[in-house]
Each structure stands twice: as structure tokens, then as C-alpha cells.
Amino acid sequence: MWIIHEVADVYGPRVTGTPHLKAADDWALKTMASWGLVNTHLEPWTFQPPSAATAVPGWENMELVAEAVAPFHGQLMVKPLAWTPSTKGVVTAQVVLLDPPGLVPPRGGGFNFFGGPPPPPEPKWAAPPMPPAKKSEEPQQPTQAELDAYLNSVKDKVHRAIVFVGMHVEVPEEMNPAPMRRSEDEWKTRLGPNAKPFRFPEQPKLPEGQLTRQEVSRQVDQFLVDNGALVRVNDAGRAHGIIIAQQNATYDWTRAVPTLVMRNEDYGRITRLMADGTPVTLKINIQNKEYPEGTTAYNAIGEIPGTDKKDEIVMLGGHYDSWHDATGATDNGIGSSMMLEAARLLAAVHVKPRRTIRVALWSGEEQGLLGSLAYVQQHFGSFENQKLEYAKLDTYFNIDSGTGKPRGASVFGPSGAADMVRDALMPFTDWGLVGAVATDSRRTGGTDSTSFNNAGLPGIGLAQDAFDYGSFTHHTNLDTYERVYEEDVREGAVEIASAVYAIAMADQMVPRFKNSEMPKPVPEPGPGSQATKVRHVPAP
């Protein structure tokens, strides 16, 4: 647990491009070297998310105060949106409520086209129950003329105002909370050798002329900038004070006003008072800092050298970066710490693996798997454009799907790949490990194992019990050390160390698709696309 303490309490949050993450990287290298790992080093990559026009500097919030001053006095619970600017000192102003058509609903406001209550939380590897739902109804989004008409109608209200964007989300009570640990029967259904692939239904395309939600939100941001709004405030849309505040999608400070996400309960009180005709005045101070050096980010690497097959590589890793709302203990401090502990255990017993075992701690995952994608491209290329190291990678183990220990895995490759990984995991059936299933999806998304899958390489996504993950901690202000389950983390590190060692010692590498059977790469959807999503059970 001391590793998670260091990763979360000492170095959290670990936002890509910030000194906190760089310090965590340096600590990881020093720590791995002290255990006897070799070739410990940082590998740089340029931090430029797909939606950013240029390389992006690091961002950090340094000071944040939000208070109501009339008609009541009190502190408000808020989190800043990353890559948005500071206020010009303390600002005090009345609240104005806008409700533009076609906005992205808050996280707690639903995931379908029309908002509404969210589905029960699921760990990110898990697909919904089969059979798939019926095809979604046609979405209704505004045209440019309709959005322009609305914004013109409120243009004179936002100057030097604190602008609440969107109506308050009424979050329904969850009368049937998700179980802390899935039953073994459910895991067997999801991970057994007869598990069927799940395909999400095709989402309908927007009728010609309608704006996507992302386009609406960006135009609202620009409208607020152009018309002198002081602060934008969004409803968190989650119950129990949970806040998810991620980033300005453009990563460009000049294209957004200072922006906060407010807990649903505070947002509701203020908007209800306004509905009564009562003016509400807030006092806000947001001070954010930019780190130009953050345009270069890093992956942290360490190795246990191999022997007779030392040129072949078995990798294990997880993303090391986090969001700024808390300390990133469960996403993904647990995963990266388990991988570090697995490496420590192997080094402590002085293993001499046939293949080199390489640990990788990725950055930029939260912005789109950027660190692992850069690493795969630099070292391996892809099935269609292979580099020299492509044939030398045996497999990559990844964990990033919950707060519990591994219960099984998905493996990119033919059925024989899943069979081999299943055999490596089976010594721990009495600890709840169930099995492994094969997947043939090369779509990226969810976590870093899919960066390897996308290249046609054998990525292994370890599936975990969720505990409080989907319901409380994932990307939220509650993602802290207190939500770590010590027994599961300890057992998980042992399971991973054993499985990695078994693969590293095997006579043959994990099977890959034959050249004639390699699935085609999946074109990545463009911004705002409602392209078909394809996943298998489980799909980390």
C-alpha cells in the first residue's frame, strides 16, 4: 500500500503535462532502479490531443474559491474545468441562466440522445447485457440558425455575468445499486470460452444541417468569450456531491471563459431560487497556471532483463496520469501501483525470465490514450506498417478497469491466445480468477491495451471488480486513497506477477492472428461522430 500512498497522496493528482506527473515519473524510475530493474528511463512524446490545434502546455489549478453572497451566504462545492483560464482576481456578479438547445447533458444527466437518468454504473471493460438494445431513436439537435437565434436572444444578458449553462439535472434515486463484487457465475458468463461478442447498435446520424452536441458546446463557449461573461458554471449532474470536471475540449484558453463544474445540490438550489424570481449573487476566484514545458510528456519505463529469449518482450503497465478532481487513487493509481508491485515481487525473488519483462507507466491516457499510442507507433508501428520491434513483442498486460483485483482478461488474438493467457491465470481460481476471452476488435478506446490491439498486437486487458468505481470514484472528486481495497490490490499484484512470469517463460509467444486473418483496422470517428462502436465481452 505504500506504493499507492506515494502515487496518490504524495504525487496526486498527476495531470499530463504538469510538474506533479513529472515528479511521479522521476520517483517511479528511482524506485524501480532501487529494486534492481534496469534500463529505467523516460520516453518523451508531444502532448497534442486530436482536438487541439497545437501541442498543449500543462495546466494546474492553484486557487479556487466559490461563495454565495446573496440572498444567502455559504461556500459552494465546485471544481474547475481543466485548460480553462483564470478569473481576473475575485469577481462578484449575479447569476444568469442559459439553456441553449442541443447541449451535451451533464454526466449524471444521461447518456442517450434525450438526457434522462444514467444507466447503472459499469466498469469500463464491461458491455451491457445481451441482446443489444434496439436502435436508438433519431436525435434532435438544433440547426445553426436555431442556435444563432437563441444566442442572439440572450446576448445582452451575459456581459460581466456568472453564467449557469443548462437546466438543473434532477438525478433519480438509485434504488438498486450495483453490487460491490460480481458473482462468479456472472464473471463466467462474461469471460467463459463461449462468451459471444457484443456489438453496440448503430447510432443514428444527425439529419443534415443539425449541429452535434460538441459543436453546440464550443459555440456557446465562444459566445461567452465574445460577449464578456465572467465565469461559466455547469451542473455536475451527479448525486451525493459527486463532481466530474474534465477539460475544455479545444485545450485553448482563449476559446473559453473561466469554467467551473458545481455539485448538483448547489446548482439546484441556486436555479430554484432564480425560478422564484430571486436574484443570486456569487463571488468567485479561480487562479490556474500554465506549464509551457508540459508540451513534452513522458512514459516511464523499466525492465527485468531476459536470458535466452531476451530480444522478445513481455510488457505490463497501466496509465499513470489522472484527472485533477482528486488524487487519482483508483484511476489509475491502483492499476499502475499493482504493476509496479508485480515488478517488485519478480525482482525480489531474482527471477531470470527467458524474455525481457518491461514495465510501462503511460501518460496522456485521459486525453485519448496518447502516451501508449505514441509508444506503440514509435517502437512497433502497426500490422500494416511494421517496425523492427513489431515481431519481438510477445504481449502487453494492462489494468485499468476498477478498484478490485483481476477476475479475468480479454486478449486480442485468436482463441489460442485466450487459451494461453487463461492457463497463465488459472493458478489463482481460488482467489476468484475466472478466465479469458479473445477479441478481434482493433478499435481504440477505454484504456491502453487497445493501443496495442489497434496495431494488431496482443493486448491483454485485465478485468476487475468495480466496487465503488463506476458509482463514486471514476473521474470524480472522490477518487482517493480511502477507496482502495488493500486485500484485492495485494492479491492482484501477485496474480499479475505470476501470469507475466508464466508468459515470459513459455516456449512460444502468445498466438497472433495469421496475416490472412488479421482484422481490418477500424477508422477512428471524427469529432462529434456517432459512428458504430464495436466491443467484445469484456473490452477493456
C-alpha positions as CSV (number, residue, x, y, z in Angstrom):
1,M,0.0,0.0,0.0
2,W,3.0,2.3,0.4
3,I,3.3,2.5,-3.4
4,I,-0.3,3.7,-3.8
5,H,0.3,6.1,-0.9
6,E,3.2,7.6,-2.8
7,V,1.4,7.6,-6.2
8,A,-1.9,9.1,-4.9
9,D,-1.1,11.0,-1.6
10,V,2.4,12.3,-2.4
11,Y,2.2,12.9,-6.2
12,G,-1.5,13.1,-6.9
13,P,-3.2,14.5,-8.9
14,R,-1.0,13.6,-11.9
15,V,-2.3,15.6,-14.8
16,T,-0.4,15.2,-18.0
17,G,2.0,18.0,-18.7
18,T,2.3,19.1,-15.0
19,P,5.2,19.0,-12.6
20,H,3.3,16.6,-10.3
21,L,3.3,13.9,-13.0
22,K,6.9,14.6,-13.9
23,A,7.9,14.2,-10.2
24,A,5.8,10.9,-10.1
25,D,7.7,9.7,-13.2
26,D,11.1,10.5,-11.6
27,W,10.0,8.8,-8.4
28,A,9.0,5.7,-10.3
29,L,12.3,5.5,-12.1
30,K,14.3,5.9,-8.9
31,T,12.1,3.3,-7.2
32,M,12.3,0.7,-10.0
33,A,16.1,1.1,-10.1
34,S,16.3,0.5,-6.3
35,W,14.5,-2.8,-6.8
36,G,17.1,-3.9,-9.4
37,L,15.2,-3.1,-12.6
38,V,17.5,-1.9,-15.4
39,N,17.2,0.5,-18.4
40,T,14.9,2.7,-16.3
41,H,14.2,5.8,-18.4
42,L,11.6,8.3,-19.6
43,E,10.5,8.3,-23.2
44,P,9.2,11.7,-24.4
45,W,6.3,12.4,-26.7
46,T,4.5,15.5,-27.9
47,F,1.3,16.3,-26.0
48,Q,-1.2,17.2,-28.7
49,P,-4.7,15.8,-28.3
50,P,-6.6,15.3,-31.5
51,S,-8.9,18.2,-30.8
52,A,-6.1,20.6,-30.1
53,A,-4.6,22.8,-32.9
54,T,-1.1,22.7,-31.4
55,A,0.9,21.0,-28.7
56,V,-0.7,21.6,-25.3
57,P,1.1,23.0,-22.2
58,G,0.4,21.6,-18.8
59,W,-2.4,23.1,-16.7
60,E,-3.0,23.2,-12.9
61,N,-5.4,25.0,-10.6
62,M,-3.6,26.9,-7.9
63,E,-6.5,28.6,-6.1
64,L,-10.3,28.3,-6.1
65,V,-13.0,30.0,-4.1
66,A,-16.7,30.0,-4.9
67,E,-19.2,31.5,-2.4
68,A,-22.8,32.7,-2.5
69,V,-23.1,36.2,-1.1
70,A,-26.9,36.9,-1.8
71,P,-29.6,36.0,-0.9
72,F,-27.7,33.6,1.3
73,H,-24.1,33.2,2.4
74,G,-22.2,30.0,2.0
75,Q,-19.4,28.1,0.4
76,L,-20.2,26.3,-2.8
77,M,-18.6,23.0,-3.9
78,V,-17.1,23.3,-7.3
79,K,-14.2,22.0,-9.4
80,P,-12.5,23.9,-12.3
81,L,-12.6,22.6,-15.9
82,A,-9.0,21.9,-17.0
83,W,-7.4,24.0,-19.7
84,T,-9.7,27.0,-19.0
85,P,-8.3,30.4,-17.9
86,S,-8.2,32.2,-14.6
87,T,-10.6,35.0,-13.4
88,K,-9.1,38.4,-13.2
89,G,-8.9,38.2,-9.4
90,V,-12.0,37.9,-7.3
91,V,-15.2,38.5,-9.3
92,T,-18.6,39.2,-7.8
93,A,-21.7,39.1,-10.1
94,Q,-25.2,38.0,-10.4
95,V,-26.0,34.6,-11.9
96,V,-27.7,34.3,-15.4
97,L,-29.2,31.0,-16.5
98,L,-28.9,30.0,-20.2
99,D,-30.4,26.8,-21.7
100,P,-29.1,26.6,-25.2
101,P,-30.6,23.8,-27.4
102,G,-28.6,20.7,-28.1
103,L,-26.1,20.8,-25.2
104,V,-24.1,17.8,-24.0
105,P,-26.0,16.5,-20.9
106,P,-24.1,16.5,-17.7
107,R,-22.5,13.2,-16.6
108,G,-25.4,12.4,-14.3
109,G,-28.0,13.6,-16.8
110,G,-27.9,10.5,-19.0
111,F,-26.1,9.0,-21.9
112,N,-28.9,8.7,-24.5
113,F,-29.8,11.4,-27.0
114,F,-32.5,12.9,-24.8
115,G,-30.9,13.0,-21.4
116,G,-32.7,11.3,-18.6
117,P,-31.3,9.0,-15.9
118,P,-28.0,7.3,-16.5
119,P,-27.6,3.6,-16.8
120,P,-26.4,1.6,-13.8
121,P,-22.6,2.2,-13.5
122,E,-20.4,-0.4,-15.2
123,P,-16.7,-0.9,-15.1
124,K,-15.2,0.4,-18.4
125,W,-14.4,-3.0,-19.8
126,A,-17.9,-4.3,-19.5
127,A,-20.6,-4.4,-22.2
128,P,-24.3,-4.1,-21.4
129,P,-26.3,-7.3,-21.1
130,M,-27.1,-9.1,-24.3
131,P,-29.1,-8.9,-26.5
132,P,-28.2,-5.3,-27.5
133,A,-30.8,-2.6,-27.2
134,K,-33.0,-1.6,-30.1
135,K,-31.7,1.0,-32.4
136,S,-31.8,4.5,-30.9
137,E,-34.4,7.0,-32.0
138,E,-33.3,9.7,-34.3
139,P,-31.6,12.5,-32.3
140,Q,-33.0,16.1,-32.5
141,Q,-30.3,18.8,-32.5
142,P,-30.6,22.4,-33.4
143,T,-29.6,23.9,-36.8
144,Q,-27.1,26.7,-37.0
145,A,-30.0,29.2,-37.5
146,E,-31.8,27.9,-34.4
147,L,-28.7,28.1,-32.2
148,D,-27.9,31.6,-33.5
149,A,-31.5,32.7,-32.8
150,Y,-31.3,31.5,-29.2
151,L,-27.8,33.1,-28.6
152,N,-28.9,36.4,-30.1
153,S,-31.9,36.4,-27.8
154,V,-29.7,36.3,-24.7
155,K,-26.8,38.3,-25.9
156,D,-27.5,41.3,-23.7
157,K,-27.7,39.2,-20.5
158,V,-24.2,37.6,-20.2
159,H,-21.8,40.6,-20.1
160,R,-20.0,40.6,-16.8
161,A,-22.3,37.9,-15.5
162,I,-21.7,34.5,-13.9
163,V,-23.4,32.2,-16.4
164,F,-25.0,28.9,-15.5
165,V,-25.3,26.9,-18.7
166,G,-28.0,24.3,-18.8
167,M,-31.0,23.5,-16.6
168,H,-30.6,21.7,-13.3
169,V,-30.5,17.9,-13.7
170,E,-32.9,16.0,-11.4
171,V,-30.9,12.9,-10.6
172,P,-33.1,9.9,-9.8
173,E,-32.5,7.9,-6.6
174,E,-30.7,4.6,-7.3
175,M,-32.9,2.0,-5.7
176,N,-30.9,-1.0,-6.9
177,P,-27.2,-0.1,-6.6
178,A,-24.6,-2.2,-8.4
179,P,-23.1,-5.0,-6.3
180,M,-19.6,-4.4,-4.8
181,R,-18.3,-7.6,-6.3
182,R,-19.8,-9.5,-9.2
183,S,-20.8,-13.1,-8.7
184,E,-18.6,-15.9,-10.1
185,D,-21.5,-17.0,-12.3
186,E,-21.7,-13.5,-13.9
187,W,-18.0,-13.5,-14.4
188,K,-18.1,-16.9,-16.1
189,T,-20.8,-15.7,-18.4
190,R,-18.7,-12.7,-19.4
191,L,-15.3,-14.4,-19.5
192,G,-16.1,-18.0,-20.4
193,P,-14.8,-19.6,-23.6
194,N,-18.3,-19.5,-25.1
195,A,-18.9,-15.8,-24.5
196,K,-20.3,-14.1,-27.6
197,P,-19.0,-10.7,-28.9
198,F,-21.3,-7.8,-28.1
199,R,-21.9,-5.1,-30.7
200,F,-23.4,-1.8,-29.8
201,P,-26.3,-0.8,-32.1
202,E,-25.5,1.7,-34.7
203,Q,-26.3,5.2,-33.6
204,P,-28.4,7.3,-36.0
205,K,-26.7,10.0,-38.0
206,L,-27.8,13.6,-37.5
207,P,-30.1,14.9,-40.2
208,E,-28.3,17.2,-42.5
209,G,-28.0,20.7,-41.1
210,Q,-28.2,19.8,-37.4
211,L,-25.3,20.6,-35.1
212,T,-23.6,18.0,-32.9
213,R,-23.6,18.5,-29.2
214,Q,-19.8,19.2,-29.3
215,E,-20.4,21.9,-31.9
216,V,-23.1,23.5,-29.7
217,S,-20.9,23.5,-26.6
218,R,-17.9,25.0,-28.4
219,Q,-20.1,27.7,-30.0
220,V,-21.6,28.5,-26.5
221,D,-18.0,28.8,-25.2
222,Q,-17.1,31.2,-28.0
223,F,-20.3,33.2,-27.4
224,L,-19.4,33.7,-23.7
225,V,-15.9,34.8,-24.6
226,D,-17.1,37.2,-27.3
227,N,-19.8,38.8,-25.0
228,G,-17.7,39.2,-21.9
229,A,-19.1,36.6,-19.5
230,L,-17.0,36.4,-16.3
231,V,-17.4,32.7,-15.5
232,R,-19.3,29.7,-16.9
233,V,-20.8,27.2,-14.5
234,N,-22.0,23.7,-15.4
235,D,-24.2,21.3,-13.3
236,A,-22.2,18.2,-12.2
237,G,-25.4,16.2,-12.7
238,R,-24.5,13.5,-10.1
239,A,-26.0,12.8,-6.7
240,H,-24.2,12.9,-3.3
241,G,-21.9,15.8,-4.1
242,I,-20.0,13.9,-6.8
243,I,-18.3,16.2,-9.4
244,I,-16.7,15.2,-12.7
245,A,-14.8,18.1,-14.2
246,Q,-12.6,17.2,-17.2
247,Q,-11.3,19.6,-19.8
248,N,-12.1,22.3,-22.3
249,A,-12.2,20.2,-25.5
250,T,-10.1,22.6,-27.5
251,Y,-7.4,22.9,-24.8
252,D,-7.2,26.5,-25.9
253,W,-7.5,29.0,-23.0
254,T,-8.5,31.8,-25.4
255,R,-11.6,29.9,-26.6
256,A,-13.3,29.6,-23.2
257,V,-14.1,31.7,-20.2
258,P,-13.1,30.5,-16.7
259,T,-15.3,27.4,-16.1
260,L,-16.5,25.5,-13.1
261,V,-18.5,22.4,-12.5
262,M,-20.8,22.7,-9.5
263,R,-22.2,20.0,-7.4
264,N,-25.7,19.1,-8.4
265,E,-27.2,20.1,-5.0
266,D,-25.8,23.7,-5.0
267,Y,-26.7,24.2,-8.7
268,G,-30.2,23.0,-7.9
269,R,-30.7,25.4,-5.0
270,I,-29.5,28.4,-7.0
271,T,-31.6,27.7,-10.1
272,R,-34.7,27.1,-7.9
273,L,-34.2,30.5,-6.3
274,M,-33.8,32.1,-9.7
275,A,-37.0,30.4,-10.8
276,D,-38.8,32.2,-7.9
277,G,-37.5,35.5,-9.3
278,T,-34.9,35.9,-6.6
279,P,-31.5,37.3,-7.9
280,V,-28.5,35.3,-6.8
281,T,-25.0,36.8,-6.4
282,L,-21.8,34.8,-6.3
283,K,-18.2,35.6,-5.5
284,I,-15.6,33.5,-7.4
285,N,-11.8,33.4,-7.6
286,I,-10.1,30.9,-10.0
287,Q,-6.3,31.0,-10.5
288,N,-4.9,28.5,-12.9
289,K,-1.3,28.0,-14.1
290,E,0.2,27.1,-17.4
291,Y,3.3,25.0,-17.8
292,P,4.9,25.5,-21.3
293,E,7.3,22.6,-20.7
294,G,4.3,20.3,-20.5
295,T,4.1,20.2,-24.3
296,T,6.5,17.3,-23.9
297,A,5.1,14.5,-21.9
298,Y,6.7,11.2,-20.8
299,N,6.2,7.5,-20.4
300,A,8.2,5.8,-17.6
301,I,9.9,2.5,-18.5
302,G,11.9,-0.1,-16.6
303,E,13.0,-3.7,-17.3
304,I,13.9,-7.1,-15.9
305,P,16.3,-8.5,-18.4
306,G,15.7,-11.8,-20.2
307,T,18.0,-14.7,-20.8
308,D,17.9,-16.9,-23.9
309,K,14.9,-15.0,-25.4
310,K,15.9,-11.6,-24.2
311,D,15.1,-9.9,-27.5
312,E,11.5,-10.8,-27.0
313,I,9.4,-8.6,-24.7
314,V,6.6,-9.2,-22.3
315,M,5.1,-5.9,-21.2
316,L,2.9,-4.9,-18.3
317,G,1.6,-1.5,-17.5
318,G,-1.2,1.0,-16.9
319,H,-1.8,4.7,-17.2
320,Y,-0.1,6.8,-14.6
321,D,-1.8,10.1,-15.3
322,S,-5.1,11.2,-13.7
323,W,-7.6,14.0,-13.6
324,H,-7.3,17.0,-11.3
325,D,-10.5,16.5,-9.3
326,A,-8.9,14.2,-6.7
327,T,-5.7,12.2,-6.3
328,G,-6.2,9.6,-8.9
329,A,-6.0,6.7,-6.4
330,T,-8.4,4.3,-8.3
331,D,-8.0,5.7,-11.8
332,N,-5.4,4.6,-12.2
333,G,-3.2,4.7,-9.1
334,I,-4.4,1.2,-8.2
335,G,-3.5,-0.2,-11.7
336,S,-0.1,1.4,-12.0
337,S,0.7,0.5,-8.4
338,M,-0.2,-3.1,-8.9
339,M,2.0,-3.2,-12.0
340,L,4.9,-1.7,-10.0
341,E,4.4,-4.1,-7.2
342,A,4.3,-7.1,-9.6
343,A,7.6,-5.9,-10.9
344,R,9.0,-5.5,-7.4
345,L,7.9,-9.1,-6.5
346,L,9.6,-10.5,-9.5
347,A,12.8,-8.6,-8.8
348,A,12.7,-9.5,-5.2
349,V,12.8,-13.3,-5.9
350,H,15.6,-12.7,-8.5
351,V,13.7,-14.2,-11.4
352,K,15.7,-15.0,-14.6
353,P,12.9,-14.9,-17.2
354,R,13.6,-16.1,-20.7
355,R,12.0,-13.0,-22.2
356,T,12.7,-9.4,-21.1
357,I,9.9,-8.1,-18.8
358,R,9.2,-4.4,-19.5
359,V,7.1,-2.1,-17.2
360,A,5.4,0.9,-18.7
361,L,3.6,3.8,-16.9
362,W,1.7,5.8,-19.5
363,S,0.7,9.4,-19.5
364,G,-1.9,11.1,-21.7
365,E,-4.4,8.3,-21.3
366,E,-7.1,10.5,-20.0
367,Q,-6.8,12.7,-23.1
368,G,-7.1,9.8,-25.5
369,L,-4.5,7.0,-24.9
370,L,-1.9,9.4,-26.2
371,G,1.2,8.1,-24.4
372,S,0.6,4.5,-25.2
373,L,-0.3,5.3,-28.8
374,A,2.9,7.3,-29.2
375,Y,4.9,4.4,-27.7
376,V,3.3,1.8,-29.9
377,Q,3.9,3.9,-33.0
378,Q,7.5,4.7,-32.1
379,H,8.5,1.1,-31.2
380,F,6.2,-1.2,-33.1
381,G,4.3,0.6,-35.9
382,S,1.3,-1.4,-36.9
383,F,0.4,-4.7,-38.7
384,E,0.1,-2.7,-42.0
385,N,3.4,-0.8,-41.4
386,Q,5.6,-2.8,-39.1
387,K,8.8,-1.7,-37.4
388,L,11.7,-3.9,-36.5
389,E,10.4,-4.4,-32.9
390,Y,6.9,-5.5,-34.1
391,A,7.7,-9.2,-34.2
392,K,9.6,-9.0,-30.9
393,L,6.6,-8.0,-28.7
394,D,5.1,-11.1,-27.1
395,T,2.2,-9.4,-25.3
396,Y,1.1,-6.5,-23.2
397,F,-0.8,-6.8,-19.9
398,N,-2.9,-3.8,-18.9
399,I,-5.0,-3.0,-15.9
400,D,-7.4,0.0,-15.6
401,S,-11.0,-1.1,-15.1
402,G,-12.0,-0.9,-11.4
403,T,-10.9,-0.9,-7.8
404,G,-10.7,-4.7,-7.3
405,K,-8.3,-7.5,-8.2
406,P,-8.2,-9.0,-11.7
407,R,-11.1,-11.5,-12.3
408,G,-10.1,-12.4,-15.9
409,A,-9.0,-10.9,-19.2
410,S,-9.7,-10.1,-22.8
411,V,-7.0,-10.9,-25.3
412,F,-6.6,-9.5,-28.8
413,G,-5.9,-12.5,-30.9
414,P,-7.3,-15.9,-32.0
415,S,-8.8,-18.3,-29.5
416,G,-5.4,-19.8,-28.8
417,A,-4.2,-16.5,-27.4
418,A,-7.0,-16.5,-24.8
419,D,-6.3,-20.2,-24.0
420,M,-2.7,-19.4,-23.3
421,V,-3.5,-16.4,-21.1
422,R,-6.2,-18.4,-19.3
423,D,-3.7,-21.1,-18.5
424,A,-1.4,-18.5,-17.0
425,L,-4.1,-17.1,-14.8
426,M,-5.6,-20.4,-13.6
427,P,-3.4,-21.0,-10.6
428,F,-5.5,-18.3,-8.9
429,T,-9.0,-19.6,-9.4
430,D,-9.4,-19.9,-5.6
431,W,-8.8,-16.1,-5.5
432,G,-11.6,-15.5,-8.0
433,L,-9.9,-15.5,-11.3
434,V,-12.3,-16.9,-13.9
435,G,-10.9,-17.0,-17.4
436,A,-10.0,-15.1,-20.5
437,V,-11.8,-14.4,-23.8
438,A,-10.5,-13.5,-27.2
439,T,-11.4,-10.3,-29.0
440,D,-10.8,-9.2,-32.6
441,S,-11.6,-5.5,-32.3
442,R,-8.9,-3.1,-33.3
443,R,-10.9,0.0,-32.2
444,T,-9.1,2.1,-29.6
445,G,-11.0,3.3,-26.5
446,G,-11.3,2.8,-22.8
447,T,-7.7,2.0,-21.9
448,D,-4.2,1.5,-23.1
449,S,-4.4,-2.2,-24.1
450,T,-6.5,-1.1,-27.1
451,S,-3.5,0.9,-28.4
452,F,-1.8,-2.4,-28.9
453,N,-4.9,-4.1,-30.2
454,N,-5.2,-1.2,-32.7
455,A,-1.7,-2.1,-34.1
456,G,-2.6,-5.8,-34.4
457,L,-0.6,-6.7,-31.3
458,P,-1.7,-9.0,-28.4
459,G,-3.1,-6.6,-25.8
460,I,-4.4,-8.1,-22.6
461,G,-7.0,-6.1,-20.7
462,L,-7.4,-7.4,-17.2
463,A,-11.0,-7.1,-15.9
464,Q,-11.6,-6.0,-12.3
465,D,-14.4,-5.9,-9.8
466,A,-15.8,-2.3,-9.7
467,F,-16.6,-1.8,-6.0
468,D,-17.2,2.0,-5.8
469,Y,-15.6,2.7,-9.2
470,G,-18.4,3.4,-11.6
471,S,-20.7,4.8,-8.9
472,F,-18.4,7.0,-6.9
473,T,-14.7,7.3,-7.9
474,H,-14.2,7.1,-11.7
475,H,-13.0,10.6,-12.8
476,T,-14.6,12.2,-9.7
477,N,-13.7,14.3,-6.7
478,L,-13.9,11.1,-4.6
479,D,-11.1,9.3,-6.3
480,T,-8.8,9.0,-3.2
481,Y,-6.8,6.5,-1.2
482,E,-9.7,5.7,1.0
483,R,-11.5,3.9,-1.8
484,V,-8.6,1.4,-2.3
485,Y,-9.2,-2.2,-1.2
486,E,-5.9,-3.4,0.3
487,E,-6.5,-7.2,0.1
488,D,-7.6,-7.0,-3.5
489,V,-4.6,-4.9,-4.5
490,R,-2.1,-7.2,-2.8
491,E,-3.7,-10.3,-4.4
492,G,-3.9,-8.6,-7.7
493,A,-0.2,-7.8,-7.8
494,V,0.7,-11.5,-7.0
495,E,-1.7,-12.7,-9.8
496,I,-0.2,-10.3,-12.3
497,A,3.4,-11.2,-11.4
498,S,2.7,-14.9,-11.7
499,A,0.9,-14.6,-15.1
500,V,3.6,-12.3,-16.6
501,Y,6.3,-14.7,-15.5
502,A,4.5,-17.7,-17.0
503,I,4.2,-15.9,-20.3
504,A,7.8,-14.8,-20.2
505,M,9.0,-18.4,-19.6
506,A,6.8,-20.1,-22.2
507,D,8.3,-21.9,-25.2
508,Q,6.1,-19.9,-27.7
509,M,4.8,-16.4,-27.7
510,V,1.1,-15.6,-27.3
511,P,-0.5,-16.6,-30.6
512,R,-1.4,-13.8,-33.1
513,F,-3.8,-13.7,-36.0
514,K,-2.4,-15.1,-39.2
515,N,-1.7,-12.5,-41.8
516,S,-4.7,-13.6,-43.8
517,E,-7.0,-13.4,-40.7
518,M,-5.9,-10.1,-39.2
519,P,-9.0,-7.9,-38.7
520,K,-9.1,-4.7,-40.5
521,P,-8.2,-1.5,-38.6
522,V,-11.3,0.5,-37.6
523,P,-11.3,4.1,-38.8
524,E,-11.5,6.4,-35.9
525,P,-14.6,8.5,-35.9
526,G,-14.2,12.2,-36.3
527,P,-15.2,14.8,-33.7
528,G,-18.9,14.6,-32.9
529,S,-19.3,11.4,-34.9
530,Q,-22.0,8.9,-33.8
531,A,-20.1,6.0,-35.5
532,T,-20.8,2.4,-34.6
533,K,-19.0,1.2,-31.6
534,V,-17.9,-2.4,-31.5
535,R,-16.7,-4.1,-28.4
536,H,-16.4,-7.6,-27.1
537,V,-17.1,-9.0,-23.6
538,P,-15.0,-7.9,-21.9
539,A,-13.5,-5.0,-23.8
540,P,-11.1,-3.1,-21.5
